[in-house]
Amino acid sequence: MISSLFAGSVVVSRPSVTLRALAAGLTMALGVSVAAPPALAQPKPGQETVLRLAGSYTFGAKAALELATAWARQLKLPGVRIDGGIDPDEYDVIAEGAESAHKLVVQVRAKGTATGIEPLLRGQADLWMASRQVTEADLEAMRKKKVPNVPSLAQFLQPGVENVVGLATMAVLVHPRNPLTSLTMSQIRDMYAGKVTSWGQVGGASNLPVGLYSLEASSGHSDAFCTAILGIADVQKCVDSFPRLANPRFSVQDDLADAVAGSPAGIGFGDYSLRRSARALALGTGCGTGIEPTPFRVKAEEYPLARRMYLYTIPGRAPSQATTDFLQLALGPIGQAAIAASGLADLAPGKSDADYGDARADTAGNALDGGRTRVRAADARAFEAAIAGADRLSITFRFQSGTNALDSRAEADLSRVATLMKQPAYAQYTVALIGFSSASGDYASNRGLSKDRAEAVRDRLIASGLQNVTAIGIGPGAAVACNLDATTAPLNQRVEVWLRKRT
């Protein structure tokens, strides 16, 4: 099969690969053109560059392909082909120059997040593609396999080793003609526990039995589904407990989506961008709110099933030049355009819609915990004043648990905000940083922590050369997720970025 990407220069020999045209440059959702990054160092004639990726199918199926093709273009290698065999989870992107002997080979082995860490640690892969954060269980599994020199979890979580490159949106999928528009997490949990066996029990067709579909335990989506919805940390145990599956567990998400779309009784889970003809449901919560995977809520990480996509290097070992170049590309504007072209959410700052600020102001005095927490009127008023006439950015600063230390994405987001605000078009804007907390624990302590975190971000931005940056903390007020649910409550622990044009 021949598929045109760059003026017919890409030859695809694996029918299951879908290619999309990459943007020539990236224009942020704010309407600000981003200058092209410095060109990567051009290889010497006759040089062969090889990069090996292993792990997440969600990332490997399309995003890795888009990035590899963008990399070839940046290296001025016009001849690109994708070689793959019978296994749809494995392919090679091969690019060669028309006027030089240089060759680029990107090997992608995308059999699930859990399958990527061992090749990385054994030196058989340069980057681990992961659709969830590394866990101590991953490392313990490697120790049991006698993998030598397994790093600590703290080493893996260091910025530069852990690289957040985009966001995937896990969705609960149903048949396109299923009359339901949403299910609560508890209803989904009961379906996969065997307590709900008929769609009539949740308001659907009364005589239609529920047909459950699942991915393999090695999928990062299975891990996220079990953790976020079912509350089970042991993903293998979780997946093994699913009753009466309509089909054996799927290793390829496209196949699961097709199966759900072909079954009026079907329900499954997988990546939103790989839903194909199936329909994604909104998520109901215990406090009555319905959350849809809108682009802004995903980018702001307010949709509870939005998941970070990671590229991990080996802690304590200097990455190869090819690895460094690929990460530089992936985190820069050209790579982020490739991420977006693949169907994942990129990390470029996006702007909320016109109704977002009003909706948030309406919840200023609400902690979304059944009224147990009374948000102080002064804090609610401070929030309303801070966002009056302002626009919210999708950048949401989050922290390492229980500290003021930014996590790995937040460290990179500092640069994204600073770069944006230094553009001439934003010289007249001020930045308002607003810290929030969950409702769990002492109100005064939560409010103090939210203020400390906002001020920590402010200090970092000022150190980067920005001016006109303010910071406040309002604790549990204006929650974006239900504090009644332990899986969504952490979404309320954050620092938001709002912009207001000076008058």
Buried (B, 14 or more C-beta within 10 A) or exposed (E): EEBEBBEEBBBBBBEEBBBBEBBEEBEBBBEBEBEEBEEBEEBEEEEEBEBBBBBBBBBBBBBBBBBBBBBBBBBBBBBBBBBBEEBBBBBBBBBBBEEBEBBBBBBBBBBBBBBBBBBBBEEEBBBBBBBBBBBEBBBEBBEEEEBEEBBEBEBBBBBEBBBBBBBBBBBBBBBEEBEBEBBBBBBBBBBBEEEBBBBBBBEBBEEBEBBBBBBBBBBBBBBBBBBBBBEBEBBBEBBEBBEEBBBEBBBBBBBBBBBBBEBBBBBBBBBBBBBBEBBBBBBBBBBEBEBBBBBBBBBBBBBBBBBBBBBBBBBEEEBBEBBBBBBBBBBBBBBBBBBBBBBBBBBBBBBBEEEBBEEBBEBBBBBBBEEEBEBBEEBBBBBBEBBEEBBBBBBBBBBEEEEBEBBBBBBBBBEBBBBBBEBEEBEEBBBBBBBBBBBBEEBEEBBBBBBBBBBBBBEBBBEBEBEBBBBBBBBBBBBBBBBBBEBBBBBBBBBBBBBBEEE
